[in-house]
């Protein structure tokens, strides 16, 4: 994998709803109408207009992504993607599709910076260490294939989650130094 694109990725322990970026990604459920975890936090911070807008989208399938305005968020857009439920089959393929489709929408909407939460690692039960590797691999692959300079922030809420993401970046970069 191209070292150049690894440098576009950073890990931050931060509340994704506070980031003033072009797009944040919502680890949504298939209704897109809000739920728990990061999904609930994003809907709460964005305000009721987000739910109204999402109602018109007709939901979203696992692995797919849809984009909405950010409304009351500091982010311009919210890219909603539905991650796989661990144990239902094809989890890695579907999780990869979440990241790939979100990155494609970010490029289509000329986003210069996008922030991702850890998709599927909460209520959907995807092991956080495995999910971190899928996330980093697919983001780097997407950056390479699109040959774009989108800055990517991988957000985490715990020290463990940050460690998994840093470990994945180190492993994929082939370096034993932490990547900033």
C-alpha positions in Angstrom: 0.0 0.0 0.0 1.2 3.5 -0.8 2.8 5.2 2.1 1.7 8.6 0.7 -1.9 7.8 1.4 -1.3 6.5 4.9 -0.2 10.0 5.8 -3.7 11.3 5.1 -5.1 9.3 8.0 -5.0 10.3 11.6 -6.5 8.9 14.8 -8.2 11.1 17.3 -9.9 10.4 20.6 -12.8 12.9 20.1 -16.5 13.3 19.9 -17.2 13.1 16.2 -20.2 15.5 16.5 -17.8 18.3 17.4 -15.6 18.1 14.3 -15.8 21.0 11.8 -15.0 18.8 8.8 -16.6 18.5 5.4 -18.3 15.2 6.3 -18.7 12.9 9.3 -19.8 9.3 8.9 -22.7 8.0 10.9 -22.7 4.3 11.9 -26.4 4.2 11.2 -29.1 1.5 11.4 -31.0 0.6 8.2 -33.9 3.0 8.9 -31.5 6.0 9.1 -33.9 7.5 11.7 -31.5 7.4 14.7 -30.7 4.9 17.3 -28.1 4.4 20.1 -24.4 5.1 20.2 -22.8 7.4 17.7 -26.0 7.3 15.6 -28.1 8.7 18.4 -25.4 11.3 19.2 -25.2 12.5 15.6 -29.0 12.8 15.3 -29.2 14.6 18.6 -26.5 17.1 17.7 -27.8 17.6 14.1 -31.3 18.4 15.3 -34.8 17.2 14.2 -34.3 18.3 10.5 -31.8 15.4 10.1 -34.5 12.8 11.0 -37.0 14.6 8.7 -34.5 14.5 5.8 -33.6 10.8 6.5 -37.2 9.9 6.4 -37.3 10.8 2.7 -34.4 8.5 1.9 -36.2 5.3 2.4 -33.6 3.7 4.6 -30.2 2.2 3.6 -29.0 -1.4 3.0 -26.0 -2.9 4.9 -22.7 -1.8 3.2 -24.3 1.1 1.3 -24.1 4.8 2.1 -26.3 7.9 1.7 -25.5 11.5 2.3 -27.4 14.3 4.0 -26.8 17.9 5.1 -25.2 18.3 8.5 -27.9 20.7 9.7 -26.9 21.8 13.3 -23.5 19.9 13.2 -20.3 21.7 12.5 -19.8 19.2 9.6 -21.2 20.2 6.2 -22.5 16.6 5.5 -23.4 13.4 7.3 -22.6 10.2 5.3 -24.8 7.4 6.7 -23.6 3.9 6.3 -25.1 0.7 7.8 -22.5 -1.8 9.1 -22.9 -5.5 9.3 -24.0 -7.4 12.4 -21.2 -9.7 13.6 -22.2 -13.3 13.1 -24.6 -12.9 10.2 -22.0 -13.7 7.5 -19.9 -11.6 5.0 -19.0 -9.2 7.7 -15.6 -8.2 6.3 -16.9 -7.7 2.8 -19.9 -5.6 4.1 -17.7 -3.5 6.4 -15.3 -2.8 3.6 -18.2 -1.7 1.5 -19.2 0.8 4.2 -15.9 2.5 4.1 -15.5 2.3 0.3 -19.0 3.7 -0.3 -18.6 6.5 2.3 -15.2 7.5 0.7 -16.8 7.5 -2.8 -19.6 9.9 -1.6 -17.0 12.1 0.1 -15.1 12.3 -3.2 -18.3 12.9 -5.2 -19.2 15.8 -2.9 -15.7 17.3 -3.1 -15.0 16.7 0.6 -11.4 17.6 1.7 -11.8 16.0 5.2 -14.0 13.2 6.4 -14.3 11.7 9.9 -15.2 8.1 10.6 -16.4 6.4 13.9 -15.7 2.7 14.4 -18.4 1.2 12.3 -20.3 -1.9 13.7 -18.1 -2.2 16.8 -20.9 -1.2 19.3 -24.3 -2.8 19.3 -23.5 -4.8 16.1 -20.7 -6.6 17.9 -17.9 -6.5 15.3 -14.6 -7.1 17.2 -12.9 -3.7 17.4 -9.4 -4.9 16.5 -10.6 -6.6 13.4 -12.8 -3.7 12.4 -9.9 -1.3 12.8 -7.8 -3.3 10.3 -10.7 -3.4 7.8 -11.2 0.3 8.2 -7.6 1.3 7.6 -7.2 -1.2 4.7 -10.3 0.0 2.9 -9.6 3.7 3.4 -6.1 3.4 2.1 -7.3 1.3 -0.9 -10.0 3.9 -1.6 -7.5 6.8 -1.5 -5.2 5.0 -3.8 -7.9 4.0 -6.3 -9.4 7.5 -6.4 -5.9 9.0 -6.3 -7.3 11.8 -4.0 -6.0 13.8 -1.1 -8.9 13.5 1.2 -7.8 13.9 4.9 -9.3 11.1 7.0 -9.9 11.3 10.8 -10.6 8.0 12.5 -12.4 8.9 15.7 -12.4 6.7 18.8 -14.0 7.0 22.2 -11.7 4.7 24.2 -8.0 4.1 24.6 -8.4 0.6 23.4 -10.2 1.7 20.2 -7.4 4.2 19.6 -4.8 1.5 20.1 -6.4 -0.8 17.6 -6.5 1.9 15.0 -2.9 2.9 15.6 -1.8 -0.7 15.4 -3.7 -1.1 12.1 -2.0 2.0 10.7 1.4 0.7 11.8 0.8 -2.8 10.3 -0.5 -1.5 7.0 2.3 1.1 6.7 4.9 -1.6 7.3 6.5 0.7 9.8 7.1 0.1 13.5 6.7 3.8 14.2 3.3 5.3 15.1 1.7 7.2 12.2 0.4 10.7 13.1 
